[in-house]
Amino acid sequence: MPAVMMWDDHDINDGWGSDAQSFASKGGFKPEYLNMFQAAKSAFSVMQASRIPIRFSPMKSSFDTCFRIGNAGFIIADLRSNRNLKQKQMWAPEQLEKSRAGLIPTATHWKSYSS
């Protein structure tokens, strides 16, 4: 059975982007948490994301993808790369815009979103 892989918080650190103790006092991530993020992103990129059929991330900073099979459209959203509790953000605005545009111009009868 085909599979499309997407990482989740436990691939980085439990609660990544949502855990208040991972943030420094100025609102950015603490260096040790950024190091964990970079290591996890590198491993995911090599071991799983390299098999994602089509990446459409606008900033190359996430692993979003979309594809069609017949009349069915699928958006696999990366809701971890740009998640930030302090900014009240799950996606970067560009990610959301790109995902909406990813399937709208097609003759898709239904769409499936997943993360």
N, C-alpha and C positions, 0 to 999 in steps of 0.2 A: 504494500500500500504506500503510495507517495506521501511524503511529509514535508512540511515547511517549518523550519525551526525558528523560534523567536525566544530571546532571553527574557528572564524575569528577575525580580529583585534578588532571589536567593542565588542567582548566578553571579551576582556582584557582592552583595551583603544584604542580609535579611532586612527588608524595609528600605532598600536603596531609594534615595530621593524623598522618602517620607519620614525618616527617622531623625527627629530633632537633634539628637546628640551627634550626628554626623556633620553638623554645620558649625562653622566658626562664629564668633560673636558678630562679625560684619555681614553674615548671611551667606557667604560662600562655603563650599565644602572644605572641611579640614584636610590638610595635605595627606594624612594617612588614608583617608577615605578616597581621595582622588587617585592615590596610588593603587588602591584595590580596584577602583573603577577601570583604570587604564589596563591593568593586568587582565581583568575579566573581559574587557572589550577586545583585547588582543587575542585571547584564547577563543572567545566566541567567534571572532572574525575568521580565524584560521580553521577551526574545527567544525563550525556549523554554518555561519553566514556565507561562507564561500559556496555553499550549495543552494542558496536562495536564488530562485529563477531570475527575477528582475528586481533590482533595487532602484527605488526612485527617490531616495532621500535627497532633498534639495541642498543639504549642507554637508553631505557625506559624514554627518555626525550621528546618524541613526541608521537603523537597519530596516526601515519600512519597505514594503513591497506590495505590489498588486499584480494580479493576473486574471485571465479569463479562461474558462473552460466552457465552450459553447456559449449559451446565453447567461451563464452564471459568472458574476464578478466577485472577486475576493480581494479584500484589503487586509493585510497582516500588519498591524501597527506596532511599532516599537514604542512602548509607553514607559521605558526606563532610561533611555539615553539622555533625555532632556527633562526628566521628572525633577521637580524642585519644590519642596514643601514651602519654602520661604517665599518663592515667587508665585505660589498657588498655580503651578503649571504641571501638566502631564505630558503635553506635546509642545514643541516649539511652534509658534504660529505658522511658520512655513511648512512644517510637517502636515498640519491639518489641512492647509490650503492645497498642498500637493496631493494629499490622499483624496480629497474631494474631487479634484480635477482628474485623478488617475483613471476613473471609470465612467465619469459622467458623459464624455463624448461618444461612448460606445453604445451599441445596441443591447445593453445588458438589461435583462428583465428583472433580476434581483441581485442584491449585493449582500455579501457576508463580511462582517468586520470581526477581527479576532486580534488578540494580543497575547 
